[in-house]
Amino acid sequence: LLNQWWLTCAASFLWSIWLARNELVFNKKRLSFDEIMFLATLHSFYWVKASKEGCIVIESQWWSNPRLCVPCLKGVGPRFGIVWHAPPCGVIKFTVDGAACGKSGPAGCGGVLRDHSGKF
């Protein structure tokens, strides 16, 4: 797992250098070392988060010590600290969420029904 993590981070840094090179060549925009490092860290966070299904990736810790913020604990709960609590036996729970983009922008909502065992 640690080797995969390091390879993902290395690929992210190389990708960020390539993007910085393209900015210079095509847009005549020179990125500073700090900007390249920020982009590399951001890319590696998203790549590790996407590639490690079942792992909890803690973004607030990623910026200070990435190695320590990827505990792979399957079944611990969602990645953002939100935990679903099962309803009592014989009860179905309807969990909903929604989002909107501004007052008159597009909006959406969704929901899921689950029983006491978490099955749909």
Residue pairs with C-beta under 8 A, 6 or more apart in sequence:
1 72
4 51
5 48
5 67
5 70
8 44
8 47
8 48
8 51
9 44
9 48
9 66
11 47
12 40
12 41
12 43
12 44
12 47
13 40
13 44
15 40
15 43
16 36
16 37
16 39
16 40
16 43
17 36
17 40
19 39
20 31
20 35
20 36
20 39
23 29
23 30
23 31
24 30
24 31
31 39
41 62
41 63
41 66
44 66
45 57
45 59
45 62
45 66
48 57
48 66
48 70
49 57
49 79
52 70
52 72
54 72
54 74
54 75
55 70
55 71
55 72
55 73
55 74
56 70
56 71
56 72
56 73
56 76
56 77
56 79
57 69
57 70
57 79
58 69
58 70
59 69
61 68
61 69
62 69
77 83
77 84
78 84
84 95
84 114
84 118
86 93
86 114
86 116
86 117
86 118
87 93
87 114
87 115
87 116
88 116
89 116
90 116
91 115
91 116
92 113
92 114
92 115
93 113
93 114
93 115
94 111
94 112
94 113
95 111
95 112
95 114
96 109
96 110
96 111
97 109
97 110
97 111
98 107
98 108
98 109
98 110
99 107
99 108
99 109
100 106
100 107
100 108
101 107
112 120
113 120
114 120
